[in-house]
């Protein structure tokens, strides 16, 4: 092949790579903060493992962070580009004058089940009991308060909340009888049954549990990047609800267990919970705001319209409708 022809071919290859987002060096980096126990960020891991980010021109880096305040510090400072499954800072940042926005939320129900030493039929029967929590003011205790109030209980009068630390500490306290009940992530329901505890689920309380959150400045500066991100996230959520085997393989890596019962139960629960269009109900948003009023009364007056921007979701939905 003559030199001019070779140069022409190289030019065409480079041009193709520049305009094809699925090819390596044309990808744009995105760093996503997720919780240490990241089932609430399930679609992020599916998008990474199954190539949805890559096919949409993104090189994703998933970073596990041990607390929501730390997550939002990293988001606002620019150390990460987005969060997934960290709802409290969405409201808290806005009432503090730092504009952040949700682009969608796949999980919009309270994620806890109550494990109890004695069999009860309803959460209202916890009246007078001792309930173990992580810490007062922490996410789990605030969500628990929403659950218990929905059951007609006053958490400051009707029962005793004991700060015990993480899941292992609460489990140890349950086993030795130091507490009567403790909230557990629904993924671990089979394990709690195996240990002889009883489970009582609260009502299916709407709650914006799994938002994708970015700063408004970052969203405005590079809307095309976030369009591709949300598209990949949508594709991953839809994959999760339709591809059981592939999704369980990802879940196995997330929670690091081979226990079939736990994996099957966890997957079926998340598949049933998934909001595939990523648009939470008004009740889910209101319960998030309500939860935040427990720690900051200013949350009650937050402008709900500034908490979310679903313009990308609408744009993608219209594109699909046009193709049909």
C-alpha positions in Angstrom: 0.0 0.0 0.0 1.4 3.4 -0.9 2.1 5.9 1.8 -0.7 8.4 0.9 -3.2 5.5 1.1 -1.8 4.4 4.4 -2.2 7.9 5.8 -5.8 8.0 4.5 -6.6 4.7 6.3 -5.1 5.9 9.5 -7.0 9.2 9.3 -10.3 7.3 8.8 -9.5 5.0 11.8 -8.7 7.9 14.0 -11.9 9.8 12.9 -14.0 6.7 13.6 -12.5 6.4 17.1 -13.1 10.0 17.8 -16.8 9.8 16.9 -17.5 6.3 18.2 -18.0 6.6 22.0 -17.7 2.8 22.5 -14.0 2.9 21.5 -11.4 3.2 24.4 -9.7 6.6 24.2 -12.8 8.4 23.1 -14.4 7.6 26.4 -15.1 10.3 29.1 -14.2 9.6 32.7 -16.9 9.5 35.4 -16.3 8.8 39.1 -19.3 7.5 41.0 -19.5 7.4 44.8 -21.5 4.5 46.3 -22.1 3.3 49.9 -19.8 0.6 51.4 -22.7 -1.8 51.3 -23.9 -0.8 47.8 -27.0 -2.8 47.0 -28.8 0.6 46.6 -26.4 1.3 43.8 -27.0 -2.0 42.0 -27.5 -0.6 38.5 -24.2 1.2 38.7 -22.4 -2.1 39.1 -24.5 -3.7 36.4 -23.7 -0.9 34.0 -20.0 -1.3 34.8 -19.8 -5.1 34.6 -22.1 -5.5 31.6 -20.5 -2.7 29.5 -23.3 -0.2 29.4 -21.1 2.6 30.5 -18.4 1.7 28.0 -20.9 1.4 25.1 -22.2 4.9 26.0 -18.7 6.4 25.8 -17.9 6.5 29.5 -15.0 5.2 31.5 -16.5 4.7 35.0 -14.7 4.5 38.3 -16.8 3.2 41.2 -15.7 4.5 44.6 -17.1 3.1 47.9 -17.5 5.8 50.6 -18.3 5.1 54.2 -20.8 7.9 54.9 -23.2 10.2 53.2 -21.6 13.4 54.6 -18.2 12.3 53.2 -19.9 11.4 49.9 -21.3 14.9 49.5 -18.1 16.5 50.5 -16.4 14.6 47.7 -19.2 15.5 45.2 -19.1 19.2 46.0 -15.3 19.3 46.0 -15.2 17.5 42.6 -13.4 14.4 43.9 -16.3 12.4 42.5 -18.7 13.3 39.7 -21.9 11.7 40.9 -23.4 9.7 43.7 -25.8 6.8 43.6 -27.9 5.8 46.5 -27.1 8.7 48.9 -30.4 10.5 49.3 -30.0 12.6 52.5 -27.4 15.0 51.0 -29.7 15.8 48.1 -32.0 17.7 50.5 -29.3 18.8 53.0 -27.1 20.4 50.3 -29.9 22.4 48.8 -31.1 23.8 52.1 -27.5 24.8 52.8 -27.4 26.7 49.5 -25.3 24.1 47.5 -27.3 23.2 44.4 -27.2 19.5 43.7 -29.9 17.7 41.7 -31.1 14.1 41.1 -31.3 12.9 37.5 -33.4 9.9 38.4 -33.9 7.2 41.1 -34.3 3.5 40.5 -35.1 2.4 44.1 -38.0 4.3 45.7 -39.1 2.2 48.7 -37.8 1.9 52.3 -35.2 -0.8 52.3 -35.4 -2.1 55.8 -37.2 -5.1 57.4 -37.4 -5.4 61.2 -35.8 -8.5 62.7 -37.3 -9.4 66.1 -36.6 -11.9 68.9 -40.3 -12.5 69.4 -42.9 -13.0 66.7 -45.1 -10.0 66.1 -47.5 -9.3 63.3 -47.1 -5.5 63.0 -44.5 -2.9 63.8 -47.0 -1.2 66.1 -46.4 -4.1 68.5 -42.9 -2.8 69.1 -44.4 -0.4 71.6 -42.4 -0.5 74.8 -39.5 -2.5 73.2 -35.8 -1.8 72.7 -34.7 -1.3 69.1 -31.1 -1.2 68.1 -29.9 1.3 65.5 -26.6 2.5 64.1 -26.6 6.0 65.5 -29.2 8.7 66.2 -29.4 11.0 63.2 -27.9 8.4 60.9 -29.7 7.4 57.7 -30.9 4.0 59.0 -32.3 5.6 62.2 -34.1 8.3 60.2 -35.6 5.8 57.8 -36.6 3.7 60.7 -38.4 6.7 62.2 -40.4 7.1 59.0 -41.3 3.3 59.1 -42.4 3.4 62.8 -44.4 6.6 62.5 -46.2 5.0 59.5 -47.1 2.2 62.0 -48.5 4.8 64.5 -45.5 4.8 66.9 -43.8 7.9 68.4 -40.1 7.0 68.4 -39.4 9.4 71.3 -42.1 8.0 73.6 -43.3 4.6 72.5 -40.0 2.7 72.4 -36.3 2.9 73.3 -33.7 3.4 70.5 -30.3 2.2 71.4 -27.2 3.3 69.5 -25.1 0.1 68.9 -23.2 0.6 65.7 -23.3 -1.4 62.5 -25.1 -4.6 61.5 -22.7 -6.9 63.3 -23.2 -5.1 66.6 -26.9 -5.0 66.3 -27.0 -8.7 65.4 -24.8 -9.5 68.5 -27.2 -7.5 70.7 -30.2 -9.4 69.3 -28.6 -12.7 69.9 -27.8 -12.0 73.5 -31.1 -10.4 74.2 -29.9 -6.9 74.8 -32.5 -5.5 72.3 -35.8 -6.8 71.1 -35.5 -5.7 67.5 -33.3 -4.1 64.9 -33.7 -3.0 61.2 -31.9 -5.1 58.6 -31.4 -4.7 54.9 -33.9 -6.8 53.1 -31.1 -8.7 51.3 -30.3 -10.4 54.6 -33.8 -11.6 55.4 -33.0 -15.3 54.7 -29.9 -15.2 56.9 -31.9 -13.7 59.8 -34.5 -16.5 59.5 -31.7 -19.1 59.5 -30.6 -17.5 62.8 -34.0 -18.0 64.3 -35.2 -14.4 64.2 -38.7 -13.3 63.1 -39.2 -10.7 60.4 -41.9 -8.1 60.2 -41.9 -5.9 57.2 -43.3 -2.4 57.4 -45.7 -1.0 54.9 -44.3 -0.5 51.4 -43.4 3.0 52.3 -42.4 5.2 49.4 -38.9 6.7 49.8 -36.4 8.1 47.4 -33.7 5.6 48.2 -31.5 5.4 45.1 -31.1 8.8 43.4 -28.4 9.6 40.9 -27.1 13.0 42.2 -24.8 15.5 40.6 -24.0 19.2 41.1 -26.1 21.6 39.1 -22.8 23.2 37.9 -21.5 19.9 36.5 -24.8 19.1 34.9 -24.9 22.4 33.1 -21.3 22.3 32.1 -21.5 18.9 30.3 -25.1 17.8 29.7 -24.0 15.4 27.0 -22.0 13.4 29.4 -24.9 13.1 31.8 -27.2 12.1 29.0 -24.9 9.2 28.2 -24.7 8.3 31.9 -28.4 8.3 32.4 -28.9 6.3 29.3 -26.4 3.7 30.5 -28.1 3.6 33.9 -31.5 3.1 32.3 -30.2 0.3 30.2 -28.6 -1.3 33.3 -31.9 -1.1 35.3 -33.8 -2.6 32.4 -31.2 -5.4 32.2 -31.6 -6.0 35.9 -35.3 -6.6 35.6 -35.0 -8.9 32.6 -31.8 -10.9 32.9 -31.8 -12.9 36.1 -28.7 -14.9 35.7 -26.5 -12.1 34.6 -27.8 -9.8 37.3 -27.3 -12.4 40.1 -23.7 -12.7 39.0 -23.2 -9.0 39.6 -25.0 -9.2 43.0 -22.8 -12.0 44.1 -19.7 -9.7 43.6 -21.4 -6.8 45.5 -22.4 -8.7 48.7 -19.7 -11.3 48.4 -21.6 -14.4 49.2 -22.3 -17.7 47.4 -25.5 -18.4 49.5 -28.1 -19.2 46.8 -31.1 -18.4 49.0 -29.6 -14.9 49.9 -28.8 -14.2 46.2 -32.1 -15.4 44.9 -34.1 -13.5 47.5 -32.0 -10.3 47.1 -32.3 -10.3 43.4 -36.1 -10.9 43.4 -36.6 -8.2 45.9 -34.6 -5.6 43.9 -36.2 -6.6 40.6 -39.6 -6.1 42.2 -38.6 -2.8 43.7 -37.1 -1.3 40.6 -38.5 1.9 39.1 -37.5 1.2 35.5 -38.2 4.7 34.2 -36.2 6.2 37.1 -39.0 8.7 38.0 -39.9 8.4 41.7 -43.4 9.1 43.0 -44.2 12.4 44.7 -44.7 10.4 47.9 -41.2 9.0 47.7 -39.8 12.5 47.5 -42.0 13.8 50.3 -40.9 11.1 52.6 -37.3 11.9 51.9 -38.0 15.5 52.8 -40.0 14.5 55.8 -37.0 12.3 57.0 -34.6 15.3 56.7 -36.9 17.5 58.8 -36.0 15.3 61.8 -32.5 16.7 61.6 -33.1 20.1 60.1 -36.5 21.8 60.2 -35.6 24.0 57.2 -36.0 20.9 55.0 -39.8 21.3 55.2 -39.5 24.4 53.1 -37.1 23.1 50.5 -38.1 23.8 46.9 -39.0 20.3 45.6 -38.6 21.5 42.0 -34.9 22.0 42.6 -34.3 18.5 43.9 -34.6 16.8 40.6 -34.1 17.4 36.8 -35.7 14.7 34.7 -35.2 16.5 31.4 -32.8 13.8 30.2 -35.2 11.1 31.1 -37.9 12.9 29.2 -35.6 13.4 26.2 -34.6 9.7 26.1 -38.3 8.6 26.5 -39.3 10.8 23.5 -36.4 9.4 21.5 -37.7 5.9 22.1 -41.2 6.9 21.3 -40.0 8.4 18.0 -38.1 5.2 17.1 -41.3 3.3 17.6 
